[in-house]
Amino acid sequence: MKEIKAFIRPEKLNEVAKSLKKDQFCCFTVFEGEGVGDYSDEDTQFPSLKFPFLHNKIVKIEIVCNKEDVDKVIDTIRTHARTGERGDGLIYVSNVDSRIRIRDGERKG
């Protein structure tokens, strides 16, 4: 199994989420955050009251999938998160050794 973490623009979340669900990737987690990176649009990005030194609003999507689905998930995210401008985001792929369901302890991997 693989874990995919995608950091995207908040305004692209609905499009990405709808496309993942349409492609049968129903189960993922979304986090809202702020970060510091090479990209900062001074006209649209401002420090928040909570984090005065962080400038970029981001959304992180986390999804665990089978190894054979990685390219499809990445393609879906890239296609629907892309604006062609700096700051479109990043995607990371990591190995997942096992999955344990909390309810009954079932293990996979």
N, CA, C and O atoms as CSV, one atom per row, in Angstrom:
chain,resi,resn,atom,element,x,y,z
A,1,MET,N,N,0.840,-1.178,0.000
A,1,MET,CA,C,0.000,0.000,0.000
A,1,MET,C,C,0.886,1.243,0.000
A,1,MET,O,O,2.045,1.205,0.414
A,2,LYS,N,N,0.308,2.343,-0.475
A,2,LYS,CA,C,1.012,3.617,-0.556
A,2,LYS,C,C,0.153,4.718,0.075
A,2,LYS,O,O,-1.076,4.677,0.029
A,3,GLU,N,N,0.835,5.694,0.661
A,3,GLU,CA,C,0.148,6.870,1.164
A,3,GLU,C,C,0.532,8.042,0.279
A,3,GLU,O,O,1.711,8.276,0.013
A,4,ILE,N,N,-0.465,8.767,-0.169
A,4,ILE,CA,C,-0.246,9.947,-0.990
A,4,ILE,C,C,-0.675,11.158,-0.191
A,4,ILE,O,O,-1.795,11.216,0.316
A,5,LYS,N,N,0.226,12.131,-0.079
A,5,LYS,CA,C,-0.069,13.406,0.573
A,5,LYS,C,C,0.060,14.479,-0.499
A,5,LYS,O,O,1.101,14.612,-1.142
A,6,ALA,N,N,-0.996,15.230,-0.679
A,6,ALA,CA,C,-0.994,16.298,-1.676
A,6,ALA,C,C,-1.292,17.618,-0.990
A,6,ALA,O,O,-2.278,17.741,-0.263
A,7,PHE,N,N,-0.442,18.601,-1.222
A,7,PHE,CA,C,-0.628,19.947,-0.693
A,7,PHE,C,C,-1.078,20.812,-1.873
A,7,PHE,O,O,-0.324,21.024,-2.822
A,8,ILE,N,N,-2.324,21.310,-1.800
A,8,ILE,CA,C,-2.908,22.026,-2.936
A,8,ILE,C,C,-3.504,23.357,-2.489
A,8,ILE,O,O,-3.594,23.643,-1.295
A,9,ARG,N,N,-3.906,24.161,-3.463
A,9,ARG,CA,C,-4.588,25.420,-3.192
A,9,ARG,C,C,-5.993,25.124,-2.646
A,9,ARG,O,O,-6.669,24.230,-3.156
A,10,PRO,N,N,-6.440,25.852,-1.624
A,10,PRO,CA,C,-7.771,25.603,-1.059
A,10,PRO,C,C,-8.900,25.710,-2.081
A,10,PRO,O,O,-9.874,24.960,-2.009
A,11,GLU,N,N,-8.776,26.626,-3.022
A,11,GLU,CA,C,-9.851,26.823,-3.998
A,11,GLU,C,C,-9.963,25.671,-4.996
A,11,GLU,O,O,-10.932,25.612,-5.753
A,12,LYS,N,N,-8.994,24.758,-5.012
A,12,LYS,CA,C,-9.038,23.613,-5.916
A,12,LYS,C,C,-9.555,22.340,-5.235
A,12,LYS,O,O,-9.721,21.310,-5.889
A,13,LEU,N,N,-9.808,22.410,-3.933
A,13,LEU,CA,C,-10.198,21.215,-3.180
A,13,LEU,C,C,-11.466,20.565,-3.717
A,13,LEU,O,O,-11.478,19.355,-3.941
A,14,ASN,N,N,-12.526,21.324,-3.929
A,14,ASN,CA,C,-13.787,20.716,-4.371
A,14,ASN,C,C,-13.628,19.983,-5.698
A,14,ASN,O,O,-14.156,18.885,-5.876
A,15,GLU,N,N,-12.908,20.585,-6.615
A,15,GLU,CA,C,-12.691,19.945,-7.919
A,15,GLU,C,C,-11.893,18.656,-7.773
A,15,GLU,O,O,-12.227,17.641,-8.383
A,16,VAL,N,N,-10.840,18.696,-6.964
A,16,VAL,CA,C,-10.017,17.502,-6.747
A,16,VAL,C,C,-10.828,16.418,-6.051
A,16,VAL,O,O,-10.803,15.260,-6.468
A,17,ALA,N,N,-11.552,16.786,-4.986
A,17,ALA,CA,C,-12.330,15.807,-4.219
A,17,ALA,C,C,-13.405,15.145,-5.085
A,17,ALA,O,O,-13.572,13.927,-5.039
A,18,LYS,N,N,-14.119,15.925,-5.856
A,18,LYS,CA,C,-15.149,15.362,-6.746
A,18,LYS,C,C,-14.537,14.398,-7.752
A,18,LYS,O,O,-15.113,13.351,-8.047
A,19,SER,N,N,-13.375,14.752,-8.274
A,19,SER,CA,C,-12.723,13.898,-9.270
A,19,SER,C,C,-12.200,12.604,-8.661
A,19,SER,O,O,-12.297,11.543,-9.277
A,20,LEU,N,N,-11.642,12.685,-7.447
A,20,LEU,CA,C,-11.198,11.465,-6.768
A,20,LEU,C,C,-12.382,10.534,-6.525
A,20,LEU,O,O,-12.282,9.331,-6.763
A,21,LYS,N,N,-13.496,11.077,-6.057
A,21,LYS,CA,C,-14.685,10.252,-5.805
A,21,LYS,C,C,-15.218,9.657,-7.117
A,21,LYS,O,O,-15.608,8.491,-7.161
A,22,LYS,N,N,-15.232,10.460,-8.168
A,22,LYS,CA,C,-15.697,9.982,-9.478
A,22,LYS,C,C,-14.836,8.827,-9.970
A,22,LYS,O,O,-15.336,7.903,-10.612
A,23,ASP,N,N,-13.527,8.880,-9.666
A,23,ASP,CA,C,-12.600,7.830,-10.069
A,23,ASP,C,C,-12.553,6.667,-9.068
A,23,ASP,O,O,-11.642,5.841,-9.109
A,24,GLN,N,N,-13.549,6.615,-8.167
A,24,GLN,CA,C,-13.710,5.517,-7.199
A,24,GLN,C,C,-12.696,5.537,-6.056
A,24,GLN,O,O,-12.467,4.507,-5.422
A,25,PHE,N,N,-12.087,6.690,-5.786
A,25,PHE,CA,C,-11.226,6.847,-4.615
A,25,PHE,C,C,-12.025,7.636,-3.580
A,25,PHE,O,O,-11.901,8.855,-3.460
A,26,CYS,N,N,-12.844,6.899,-2.841
A,26,CYS,CA,C,-13.844,7.537,-1.993
A,26,CYS,C,C,-13.320,8.001,-0.651
A,26,CYS,O,O,-13.906,8.890,-0.031
A,27,CYS,N,N,-12.235,7.419,-0.194
A,27,CYS,CA,C,-11.861,7.603,1.198
A,27,CYS,C,C,-10.528,8.340,1.313
A,27,CYS,O,O,-9.473,7.798,0.984
A,28,PHE,N,N,-10.593,9.577,1.782
A,28,PHE,CA,C,-9.395,10.376,1.992
A,28,PHE,C,C,-9.671,11.384,3.095
A,28,PHE,O,O,-10.818,11.615,3.477
A,29,THR,N,N,-8.604,11.975,3.594
A,29,THR,CA,C,-8.706,12.943,4.674
A,29,THR,C,C,-8.201,14.286,4.172
A,29,THR,O,O,-7.269,14.353,3.371
A,30,VAL,N,N,-8.829,15.357,4.653
A,30,VAL,CA,C,-8.463,16.705,4.242
A,30,VAL,C,C,-8.140,17.536,5.475
A,30,VAL,O,O,-8.880,17.524,6.458
A,31,PHE,N,N,-7.031,18.254,5.410
A,31,PHE,CA,C,-6.615,19.154,6.483
A,31,PHE,C,C,-6.429,20.549,5.900
A,31,PHE,O,O,-5.946,20.705,4.779
A,32,GLU,N,N,-6.817,21.556,6.668
A,32,GLU,CA,C,-6.591,22.937,6.279
A,32,GLU,C,C,-5.375,23.448,7.038
A,32,GLU,O,O,-5.221,23.162,8.226
A,33,GLY,N,N,-4.515,24.197,6.369
A,33,GLY,CA,C,-3.330,24.671,7.054
A,33,GLY,C,C,-2.733,25.903,6.413
A,33,GLY,O,O,-3.273,26.465,5.461
A,34,GLU,N,N,-1.608,26.303,6.961
A,34,GLU,CA,C,-0.838,27.421,6.447
A,34,GLU,C,C,0.621,27.003,6.415
A,34,GLU,O,O,1.056,26.186,7.227
A,35,GLY,N,N,1.367,27.553,5.491
A,35,GLY,CA,C,2.757,27.165,5.399
A,35,GLY,C,C,3.640,28.263,4.854
A,35,GLY,O,O,3.173,29.317,4.423
A,36,VAL,N,N,4.907,27.990,4.885
A,36,VAL,CA,C,5.907,28.893,4.331
A,36,VAL,C,C,6.625,28.134,3.226
A,36,VAL,O,O,7.073,27.006,3.431
A,37,GLY,N,N,6.732,28.742,2.069
A,37,GLY,CA,C,7.411,28.088,0.965
A,37,GLY,C,C,8.040,29.118,0.055
A,37,GLY,O,O,8.094,30.305,0.377
A,38,ASP,N,N,8.512,28.652,-1.078
A,38,ASP,CA,C,9.128,29.546,-2.050
A,38,ASP,C,C,8.100,30.459,-2.702
A,38,ASP,O,O,8.438,31.535,-3.196
A,39,TYR,N,N,6.841,30.024,-2.702
A,39,TYR,CA,C,5.792,30.777,-3.365
A,39,TYR,C,C,5.045,31.643,-2.356
A,39,TYR,O,O,4.695,31.171,-1.275
A,40,SER,N,N,4.808,32.856,-2.687
A,40,SER,CA,C,3.952,33.733,-1.893
A,40,SER,C,C,3.423,34.817,-2.817
A,40,SER,O,O,4.200,35.567,-3.408
A,41,ASP,N,N,2.115,34.902,-2.943
A,41,ASP,CA,C,1.471,35.902,-3.779
A,41,ASP,C,C,1.070,37.062,-2.884
A,41,ASP,O,O,0.090,36.964,-2.147
A,42,GLU,N,N,1.805,38.145,-2.939
A,42,GLU,CA,C,1.588,39.266,-2.034
A,42,GLU,C,C,0.229,39.921,-2.225
A,42,GLU,O,O,-0.253,40.604,-1.321
A,43,ASP,N,N,-0.402,39.729,-3.382
A,43,ASP,CA,C,-1.710,40.335,-3.627
A,43,ASP,C,C,-2.851,39.543,-3.020
A,43,ASP,O,O,-3.908,40.107,-2.734
A,44,THR,N,N,-2.661,38.234,-2.816
A,44,THR,CA,C,-3.761,37.405,-2.325
A,44,THR,C,C,-3.455,36.671,-1.029
A,44,THR,O,O,-4.383,36.201,-0.370
A,45,GLN,N,N,-2.208,36.557,-0.644
A,45,GLN,CA,C,-1.821,35.795,0.535
A,45,GLN,C,C,-1.331,36.743,1.627
A,45,GLN,O,O,-0.405,37.528,1.419
A,46,PHE,N,N,-1.961,36.657,2.780
A,46,PHE,CA,C,-1.593,37.511,3.905
A,46,PHE,C,C,-1.407,36.661,5.143
A,46,PHE,O,O,-2.057,35.625,5.281
A,47,PRO,N,N,-0.530,37.078,6.049
A,47,PRO,CA,C,-0.390,36.340,7.312
A,47,PRO,C,C,-1.727,36.318,8.051
A,47,PRO,O,O,-2.506,37.268,7.959
A,48,SER,N,N,-1.991,35.246,8.776
A,48,SER,CA,C,-3.221,35.160,9.552
A,48,SER,C,C,-2.954,35.644,10.973
A,48,SER,O,O,-1.806,35.843,11.370
A,49,LEU,N,N,-4.015,35.825,11.717
A,49,LEU,CA,C,-3.868,36.224,13.111
A,49,LEU,C,C,-3.283,35.097,13.949
A,49,LEU,O,O,-2.550,35.352,14.904
A,50,LYS,N,N,-3.602,33.847,13.600
A,50,LYS,CA,C,-3.080,32.700,14.342
A,50,LYS,C,C,-1.602,32.473,14.083
A,50,LYS,O,O,-0.845,32.151,14.999
A,51,PHE,N,N,-1.197,32.641,12.841
A,51,PHE,CA,C,0.176,32.349,12.434
A,51,PHE,C,C,0.731,33.540,11.649
A,51,PHE,O,O,0.739,33.507,10.419
A,52,PRO,N,N,1.190,34.581,12.326
A,52,PRO,CA,C,1.562,35.808,11.623
A,52,PRO,C,C,2.744,35.685,10.675
A,52,PRO,O,O,2.942,36.574,9.847
A,53,PHE,N,N,3.537,34.623,10.759
A,53,PHE,CA,C,4.696,34.497,9.883
A,53,PHE,C,C,4.470,33.525,8.732
A,53,PHE,O,O,5.337,33.359,7.874
A,54,LEU,N,N,3.318,32.891,8.715
A,54,LEU,CA,C,3.018,31.944,7.650
A,54,LEU,C,C,2.123,32.626,6.620
A,54,LEU,O,O,1.186,33.339,6.978
A,55,HIS,N,N,2.411,32.408,5.357
A,55,HIS,CA,C,1.731,33.185,4.335
A,55,HIS,C,C,0.816,32.393,3.415
A,55,HIS,O,O,-0.156,32.952,2.908
A,56,ASN,N,N,1.082,31.145,3.185
A,56,ASN,CA,C,0.336,30.405,2.179
A,56,ASN,C,C,-0.742,29.537,2.807
A,56,ASN,O,O,-0.450,28.678,3.639
A,57,LYS,N,N,-1.970,29.760,2.412
A,57,LYS,CA,C,-3.072,28.893,2.822
A,57,LYS,C,C,-2.966,27.631,1.970
A,57,LYS,O,O,-2.792,27.713,0.754
A,58,ILE,N,N,-3.071,26.473,2.600
A,58,ILE,CA,C,-2.978,25.213,1.863
A,58,ILE,C,C,-4.027,24.241,2.375
A,58,ILE,O,O,-4.571,24.405,3.467
A,59,VAL,N,N,-4.296,23.239,1.574
A,59,VAL,CA,C,-5.108,22.102,1.964
A,59,VAL,C,C,-4.246,20.872,1.733
A,59,VAL,O,O,-3.601,20.742,0.692
A,60,LYS,N,N,-4.237,19.968,2.708
A,60,LYS,CA,C,-3.502,18.710,2.541
A,60,LYS,C,C,-4.514,17.579,2.420
A,60,LYS,O,O,-5.403,17.429,3.258
A,61,ILE,N,N,-4.365,16.799,1.379
A,61,ILE,CA,C,-5.192,15.615,1.167
A,61,ILE,C,C,-4.311,14.407,1.445
A,61,ILE,O,O,-3.203,14.308,0.919
A,62,GLU,N,N,-4.802,13.486,2.272
A,62,GLU,CA,C,-4.089,12.238,2.518
A,62,GLU,C,C,-4.981,11.087,2.071
A,62,GLU,O,O,-6.159,11.020,2.419
A,63,ILE,N,N,-4.395,10.188,1.296
A,63,ILE,CA,C,-5.140,9.027,0.808
A,63,ILE,C,C,-4.201,7.823,0.783
A,63,ILE,O,O,-3.053,7.931,0.352
A,64,VAL,N,N,-4.692,6.687,1.245
A,64,VAL,CA,C,-3.939,5.431,1.183
A,64,VAL,C,C,-4.597,4.579,0.103
A,64,VAL,O,O,-5.817,4.422,0.075
A,65,CYS,N,N,-3.769,4.032,-0.783
A,65,CYS,CA,C,-4.306,3.245,-1.887
A,65,CYS,C,C,-3.376,2.084,-2.202
A,65,CYS,O,O,-2.265,1.994,-1.679
A,66,ASN,N,N,-3.847,1.211,-3.057
A,66,ASN,CA,C,-3.014,0.112,-3.538
A,66,ASN,C,C,-1.925,0.665,-4.453
A,66,ASN,O,O,-2.106,1.692,-5.108
A,67,LYS,N,N,-0.806,-0.026,-4.486
A,67,LYS,CA,C,0.351,0.406,-5.290
A,67,LYS,C,C,-0.036,0.648,-6.747
A,67,LYS,O,O,0.436,1.602,-7.367
A,68,GLU,N,N,-0.888,-0.207,-7.290
A,68,GLU,CA,C,-1.259,-0.087,-8.703
A,68,GLU,C,C,-2.160,1.122,-8.987
A,68,GLU,O,O,-2.358,1.474,-10.150
A,69,ASP,N,N,-2.706,1.763,-7.948
A,69,ASP,CA,C,-3.572,2.930,-8.131
A,69,ASP,C,C,-2.837,4.261,-7.983
A,69,ASP,O,O,-3.427,5.317,-8.212
A,70,VAL,N,N,-1.572,4.226,-7.607
A,70,VAL,CA,C,-0.822,5.460,-7.315
A,70,VAL,C,C,-0.812,6.412,-8.502
A,70,VAL,O,O,-1.121,7.592,-8.340
A,71,ASP,N,N,-0.468,5.935,-9.674
A,71,ASP,CA,C,-0.378,6.817,-10.839
A,71,ASP,C,C,-1.723,7.463,-11.166
A,71,ASP,O,O,-1.772,8.634,-11.543
A,72,LYS,N,N,-2.807,6.714,-11.025
A,72,LYS,CA,C,-4.141,7.256,-11.309
A,72,LYS,C,C,-4.505,8.345,-10.298
A,72,LYS,O,O,-5.038,9.387,-10.679
A,73,VAL,N,N,-4.223,8.114,-9.012
A,73,VAL,CA,C,-4.521,9.117,-7.987
A,73,VAL,C,C,-3.695,10.375,-8.243
A,73,VAL,O,O,-4.226,11.485,-8.189
A,74,ILE,N,N,-2.414,10.213,-8.519
A,74,ILE,CA,C,-1.546,11.361,-8.786
A,74,ILE,C,C,-2.039,12.131,-10.009
A,74,ILE,O,O,-2.103,13.360,-9.986
A,75,ASP,N,N,-2.383,11.422,-11.058
A,75,ASP,CA,C,-2.868,12.064,-12.278
A,75,ASP,C,C,-4.149,12.850,-12.006
A,75,ASP,O,O,-4.309,13.971,-12.490
A,76,THR,N,N,-5.052,12.266,-11.238
A,76,THR,CA,C,-6.311,12.947,-10.904
A,76,THR,C,C,-6.046,14.224,-10.116
A,76,THR,O,O,-6.619,15.272,-10.412
A,77,ILE,N,N,-5.186,14.135,-9.123
A,77,ILE,CA,C,-4.875,15.318,-8.315
A,77,ILE,C,C,-4.192,16.379,-9.171
A,77,ILE,O,O,-4.584,17.545,-9.134
A,78,ARG,N,N,-3.185,15.994,-9.933
A,78,ARG,CA,C,-2.456,16.969,-10.768
A,78,ARG,C,C,-3.372,17.645,-11.779
A,78,ARG,O,O,-3.305,18.859,-11.972
A,79,THR,N,N,-4.219,16.866,-12.417
A,79,THR,CA,C,-5.105,17.413,-13.438
A,79,THR,C,C,-6.049,18.463,-12.858
A,79,THR,O,O,-6.278,19.505,-13.473
A,80,HIS,N,N,-6.593,18.188,-11.682
A,80,HIS,CA,C,-7.638,19.048,-11.137
A,80,HIS,C,C,-7.142,20.083,-10.136
A,80,HIS,O,O,-7.896,20.981,-9.762
A,81,ALA,N,N,-5.895,19.980,-9.693
A,81,ALA,CA,C,-5.343,20.975,-8.766
A,81,ALA,C,C,-4.493,22.010,-9.481
A,81,ALA,O,O,-4.149,23.038,-8.899
A,82,ARG,N,N,-4.155,21.754,-10.715
A,82,ARG,CA,C,-3.205,22.588,-11.449
A,82,ARG,C,C,-3.847,23.875,-11.966
A,82,ARG,O,O,-4.931,23.857,-12.548
A,83,THR,N,N,-3.149,24.995,-11.738
A,83,THR,CA,C,-3.527,26.265,-12.356
A,83,THR,C,C,-2.470,26.699,-13.360
A,83,THR,O,O,-2.727,27.550,-14.212
A,84,GLY,N,N,-1.275,26.110,-13.260
A,84,GLY,CA,C,-0.170,26.496,-14.120
A,84,GLY,C,C,0.680,27.606,-13.529
A,84,GLY,O,O,1.647,28.052,-14.146
A,85,GLU,N,N,0.320,28.048,-12.337
A,85,GLU,CA,C,1.053,29.118,-11.663
A,85,GLU,C,C,1.917,28.543,-10.551
A,85,GLU,O,O,1.676,27.428,-10.089
A,86,ARG,N,N,2.925,29.299,-10.117
A,86,ARG,CA,C,3.725,28.896,-8.957
A,86,ARG,C,C,2.805,28.744,-7.764
A,86,ARG,O,O,1.846,29.499,-7.608
A,87,GLY,N,N,3.100,27.767,-6.925
A,87,GLY,CA,C,2.300,27.565,-5.726
A,87,GLY,C,C,1.149,26.597,-5.902
A,87,GLY,O,O,0.283,26.506,-5.032
A,88,ASP,N,N,1.123,25.868,-7.016
A,88,ASP,CA,C,0.057,24.879,-7.215
A,88,ASP,C,C,0.132,23.741,-6.210
A,88,ASP,O,O,-0.884,23.100,-5.940
A,89,GLY,N,N,1.300,23.471,-5.651
A,89,GLY,CA,C,1.402,22.462,-4.607
A,89,GLY,C,C,2.404,21.371,-4.903
A,89,GLY,O,O,3.155,21.416,-5.878
A,90,LEU,N,N,2.383,20.387,-4.019
A,90,LEU,CA,C,3.308,19.253,-4.088
A,90,LEU,C,C,2.561,17.968,-3.762
A,90,LEU,O,O,1.540,17.984,-3.074
A,91,ILE,N,N,3.084,16.856,-4.265
A,91,ILE,CA,C,2.539,15.532,-3.956
A,91,ILE,C,C,3.691,14.662,-3.473
A,91,ILE,O,O,4.756,14.624,-4.090
A,92,TYR,N,N,3.466,13.959,-2.359
A,92,TYR,CA,C,4.448,13.023,-1.816
A,92,TYR,C,C,3.831,11.637,-1.782
A,92,TYR,O,O,2.640,11.490,-1.506
A,93,VAL,N,N,4.641,10.613,-2.062
A,93,VAL,CA,C,4.189,9.229,-1.997
A,93,VAL,C,C,5.110,8.471,-1.045
A,93,VAL,O,O,6.333,8.536,-1.165
A,94,SER,N,N,4.505,7.749,-0.094
A,94,SER,CA,C,5.260,6.978,0.905
A,94,SER,C,C,4.731,5.561,0.970
A,94,SER,O,O,3.597,5.288,0.576
A,95,ASN,N,N,5.563,4.661,1.471
A,95,ASN,CA,C,5.138,3.281,1.697
A,95,ASN,C,C,4.297,3.183,2.966
A,95,ASN,O,O,4.528,3.909,3.933
A,96,VAL,N,N,3.320,2.278,2.952
A,96,VAL,CA,C,2.524,1.950,4.133
A,96,VAL,C,C,2.742,0.467,4.396
A,96,VAL,O,O,2.409,-0.374,3.561
A,97,ASP,N,N,3.298,0.152,5.555
A,97,ASP,CA,C,3.608,-1.236,5.883
A,97,ASP,C,C,2.371,-2.047,6.244
A,97,ASP,O,O,2.265,-3.215,5.869
A,98,SER,N,N,1.442,-1.442,6.963
A,98,SER,CA,C,0.235,-2.173,7.341
A,98,SER,C,C,-0.874,-1.211,7.714
A,98,SER,O,O,-0.651,-0.027,7.963
A,99,ARG,N,N,-2.091,-1.766,7.744
A,99,ARG,CA,C,-3.269,-1.030,8.139
A,99,ARG,C,C,-3.993,-1.850,9.197
A,99,ARG,O,O,-4.250,-3.037,8.997
A,100,ILE,N,N,-4.319,-1.228,10.311
A,100,ILE,CA,C,-5.029,-1.913,11.390
A,100,ILE,C,C,-6.326,-1.165,11.648
A,100,ILE,O,O,-6.315,0.022,11.974
A,101,ARG,N,N,-7.446,-1.868,11.500
A,101,ARG,CA,C,-8.735,-1.238,11.766
A,101,ARG,C,C,-8.937,-1.206,13.266
A,101,ARG,O,O,-8.812,-2.234,13.931
A,102,ILE,N,N,-9.249,-0.033,13.809
A,102,ILE,CA,C,-9.415,0.146,15.255
A,102,ILE,C,C,-10.583,-0.678,15.799
A,102,ILE,O,O,-10.470,-1.278,16.868
A,103,ARG,N,N,-11.687,-0.712,15.083
A,103,ARG,CA,C,-12.893,-1.372,15.564
A,103,ARG,C,C,-12.677,-2.833,15.927
A,103,ARG,O,O,-13.083,-3.269,17.004
A,104,ASP,N,N,-12.042,-3.596,15.041
A,104,ASP,CA,C,-11.918,-5.034,15.270
A,104,ASP,C,C,-10.489,-5.580,15.188
A,104,ASP,O,O,-10.273,-6.783,15.334
A,105,GLY,N,N,-9.517,-4.698,14.954
A,105,GLY,CA,C,-8.128,-5.135,14.907
A,105,GLY,C,C,-7.707,-5.797,13.616
A,105,GLY,O,O,-6.586,-6.297,13.526
A,106,GLU,N,N,-8.573,-5.817,12.603
A,106,GLU,CA,C,-8.217,-6.446,11.332
A,106,GLU,C,C,-6.977,-5.782,10.753
A,106,GLU,O,O,-6.859,-4.557,10.724
A,107,ARG,N,N,-6.048,-6.628,10.289
A,107,ARG,CA,C,-4.788,-6.137,9.720
A,107,ARG,C,C,-4.704,-6.452,8.250
A,107,ARG,O,O,-5.158,-7.500,7.791
A,108,LYS,N,N,-4.108,-5.514,7.511
A,108,LYS,CA,C,-3.786,-5.727,6.099
A,108,LYS,C,C,-2.364,-5.264,5.903
A,108,LYS,O,O,-1.939,-4.255,6.464
A,109,GLY,N,N,-1.637,-6.008,5.106
A,109,GLY,CA,C,-0.264,-5.620,4.805
A,109,GLY,C,C,0.749,-6.310,5.663
A,109,GLY,O,O,1.948,-6.074,5.514
